[in-house]
Structures are given as structure tokens and as C-alpha cells.
């Protein structure tokens, strides 16, 4: 990909959308574009953070690996979102592992280039702070949900956020990833889907959910 195409790609990302053509071209000459296959690991937990990453296409999960192949999915990032800022700015190791959920295109920007850009462009700093603040709010909501809401309520809340076309919801990730994100075991998620099916709320066909009672996903008044 030429620097011109890279500059156009960066210009379409929310983090860099305010930059002018000269700034985008300068940035484009320094970034790395990483084409990573599904399941590819971008960085491991404990690896030193040396760069900021932005999802240009695809999706990435950040997770904490556990024993026996189990993991806790902490966050999922899709096109336009950046990740890895906190560890990079703290010059500390990553606390999570980053794995591709699908074939993805990742923009990698070295810390020294980010530092130089922040010195020259306060707007970039504001956008990054806004992103980090939004992530903190999301984390607090996740903690609240795990602490105060039942497993069934967490699943219904999650399903209510997904778009439905012709009363069909397509799960954006595997059921194992959804279960981990909701702090459920795969067995519990399967049981909850079976209960919703028995109640006539939906029918499960792989990652496709056929809705029969959309109102059941909405919070009670």
C-alpha cells in the first residue's frame, strides 16, 4: 500500500480525522500496516508496550489468558477504535493479550511518533483522552453488570445492543467469546439460550438468532 493510500486510510479513522493532508502524509510515512489473519496474536500479556494500535478493518479481542486454555475477554475493538494506549504511555508491559477475531488490518504507530504528534497537536491528545475515558466508563458498566445483574439479565442486555434485520440477530463473535465477555461459562450461555428458546423468545441456529419476541430483550419499565 502506497503512502497516499495509507494517508487516506488514516484520514478515515476517528482518531486522525481532523488532521490535514500534510499531517496525514507525514504520519503515513511512519506507521506500520499489519495484515493479520484470524486467531493471530498481535501481542502477548507481559510483552513491553512500544506502540499504539488502531483497528482499520476487522476486530480484535483483548483477553487475560488463564489455565487450561481458558481466558477472560476484557474488551473487543472494531474498525476505528484504538487500543494499547495506557500501557504504552506508562512504559509498562501489556496486561492483556491481543488476538484477531477475524482477518484484520491494524495500524501500528511507534510510541516516539505518538509522543511527537501529541507535542504538535493538542487535538490528538483530546481525542485519545476521550477514548480512554469512554473505555473507563465501559469497564465500570461491565463491573456493575457482573456484580449486580443476573446471568440472564446480562445476556438480554447484550442482545438488546445488537442490530436485528428481519428479526434476525447475527452474533458478531463466537459464543465462547460472548460468554467470556459476559463473565459466563460456555455451558451457562448454552443453558440461557435454551431457556430463551423454550420461552419462545428466540430460536438459535449457530450464530444466527431468530427473534420471536423482540420486546423480551427490552428492560422492564
C-alpha positions in Angstrom: 0.0 0.0 0.0 1.4 3.4 -1.0 1.8 6.3 1.4 -1.0 8.1 -0.4 -3.4 5.1 0.3 -2.2 4.9 3.9 -2.8 8.6 4.4 -6.4 8.1 3.1 -6.9 5.2 5.4 -5.7 7.2 8.4 -7.9 10.1 7.4 -11.0 7.8 7.7 -10.2 6.8 11.2 -11.8 8.9 14.0 -8.5 9.4 15.9 -6.9 11.1 12.9 -9.9 12.5 11.0 -9.1 16.1 12.0 -5.5 16.1 10.6 -4.8 18.0 7.4 -3.3 16.3 4.3 0.3 17.3 5.2 0.0 15.8 8.7 -1.6 12.6 7.3 1.1 12.2 4.7 3.8 12.7 7.4 2.1 10.2 9.7 1.6 7.7 6.8 5.3 7.5 6.2 6.0 6.4 9.7 3.2 3.9 10.6 3.2 0.1 10.0 0.2 -1.6 8.4 -0.2 -5.1 9.7 -2.4 -7.6 7.9 -3.2 -10.3 10.4 -5.2 -13.5 10.0 -8.0 -14.6 12.3 -6.6 -16.0 15.6 -3.2 -14.3 15.1 -1.8 -12.8 18.3 -0.6 -9.2 17.9 1.0 -9.0 21.4 1.2 -11.2 24.5 0.4 -10.4 28.1 3.7 -9.3 29.7 5.2 -8.0 26.5 6.5 -4.4 26.7 4.2 -1.9 25.1 6.1 0.1 22.4 3.3 1.2 20.1 -0.3 2.4 19.8 -2.6 0.2 17.6 -5.7 1.2 15.7 -8.1 -1.2 14.0 -8.5 -0.2 10.4 -10.5 -3.3 9.4 -11.7 -6.3 11.3 -11.9 -6.9 15.1 -9.6 -7.6 18.0 -10.2 -9.1 21.4 -8.1 -8.2 24.5 -8.1 -11.1 26.9 -6.3 -12.4 30.0 -5.2 -16.0 29.3 -5.9 -18.5 32.0 -5.2 -22.1 32.8 -6.2 -25.0 30.5 -6.8 -22.7 27.6 -9.5 -20.6 29.3 -9.4 -16.8 29.0 -11.3 -13.8 30.2 -12.2 -11.4 27.4 -11.8 -7.9 28.7 -12.6 -5.8 25.6 -13.4 -6.1 21.9 -12.3 -3.5 19.4 -13.7 -3.0 15.9 -12.8 -0.7 13.0 -11.9 2.8 14.0 -11.0 2.0 17.6 -7.5 2.3 19.2 -6.0 0.2 22.0 -2.8 -0.2 24.0 -2.5 3.5 24.9 -2.4 3.0 28.7 0.5 0.5 28.7 2.3 2.5 26.1 2.2 5.8 28.0 3.2 4.0 31.2 6.1 2.3 29.6 4.8 -0.9 31.1 4.1 -4.5 29.9 0.7 -5.3 28.4 -1.7 -6.7 31.0 -3.7 -8.5 28.2 -3.2 -10.4 25.0 -4.5 -9.1 21.7 -5.9 -11.7 19.3 -7.6 -11.2 15.9 -11.3 -12.3 15.9 -11.2 -12.2 12.1 -8.8 -11.3 9.3 -7.8 -7.7 10.2 -5.8 -4.7 9.2 -4.1 -3.0 12.1 -2.3 0.4 12.1 0.8 0.3 14.4 2.3 3.6 15.5 5.5 3.7 17.5 5.5 5.5 20.8 8.1 8.0 19.8 5.9 9.0 16.8 2.8 9.3 19.0 4.8 11.5 21.5 5.9 13.8 18.7 2.4 14.1 17.3 0.9 14.9 20.7 3.5 17.7 21.2 2.5 19.2 17.9 -1.3 18.6 18.0 -3.3 19.1 21.2 -6.5 17.9 19.4 -5.0 14.4 19.1 -4.4 14.3 22.8 -8.0 15.3 23.5 -9.3 12.5 21.2 -7.1 9.9 22.9 -8.2 11.1 26.3 -11.8 10.9 25.2 -11.3 7.3 24.0 -9.6 6.3 27.3 -12.4 7.9 29.3 -15.1 6.1 27.3 -13.2 2.8 27.9 -13.2 3.5 31.7 -16.9 4.1 31.6 -17.4 0.8 29.7 -15.3 -1.0 32.3 -17.3 0.4 35.2 -20.6 -0.7 33.5 -19.1 -4.2 33.0 -18.2 -4.3 36.7 -21.7 -3.1 37.6 -23.3 -5.7 35.4 -21.2 -8.6 36.8 -21.8 -7.5 40.4 -25.5 -6.5 40.3 -27.2 -8.2 37.4 -28.0 -11.9 36.9 -26.6 -14.0 34.1 -29.9 -13.9 32.2 -30.1 -10.1 32.5 -26.5 -9.7 31.3 -27.3 -11.8 28.2 -30.5 -9.9 27.5 -28.8 -6.6 27.9 -26.1 -7.7 25.4 -28.6 -9.0 22.8 -30.5 -5.7 23.1 -27.5 -3.8 21.8 -27.1 -5.9 18.7 -28.8 -4.9 15.4 -31.6 -7.1 14.1 -32.5 -7.4 10.4 -35.8 -9.0 9.6 -35.9 -10.2 13.3 -32.6 -12.0 12.9 -29.6 -11.1 15.1 -26.2 -12.3 14.0 -23.8 -12.8 16.9 -20.7 -10.7 16.0 -18.3 -13.1 17.7 -18.2 -16.8 18.6 -20.4 -18.0 21.5 -17.3 -18.7 23.6 -16.1 -15.1 23.2 -19.6 -13.8 24.0 -19.7 -16.0 27.1 -16.3 -14.8 28.3 -17.2 -11.1 27.7 -20.3 -11.5 29.8 -18.4 -13.4 32.5 -20.3 -16.6 31.8 -19.2 -20.1 31.2 -20.0 -21.6 27.8 -22.3 -24.1 29.5 -24.2 -21.3 31.2 -24.6 -19.4 27.9 -25.9 -22.5 26.2 -28.4 -23.1 29.0 -29.6 -19.5 28.9 -30.1 -19.7 25.1 -32.1 -23.0 25.6 -34.3 -21.3 28.2 -35.0 -18.4 25.9 -35.8 -20.8 23.2 -38.2 -22.7 25.5 -39.9 -19.4 26.4 -40.5 -18.6 22.8 -38.2 -15.6 22.8 -35.9 -16.8 20.0 -34.5 -19.7 18.1 -30.8 -20.4 17.9 -29.2 -21.5 14.7 -25.5 -21.4 15.1 -24.6 -17.7 15.4 -28.0 -16.6 14.0 -30.7 -15.8 16.5 -34.3 -15.7 15.1 -36.3 -13.4 17.3 -40.0 -14.2 18.0 -40.5 -11.7 20.9 -38.2 -8.7 20.4 -39.8 -6.9 23.4 -38.4 -9.6 25.7 -34.9 -8.1 25.2 -36.0 -4.7 26.4 -35.7 -3.6 30.0 -38.9 -3.6 32.0 -40.4 -0.2 32.6 
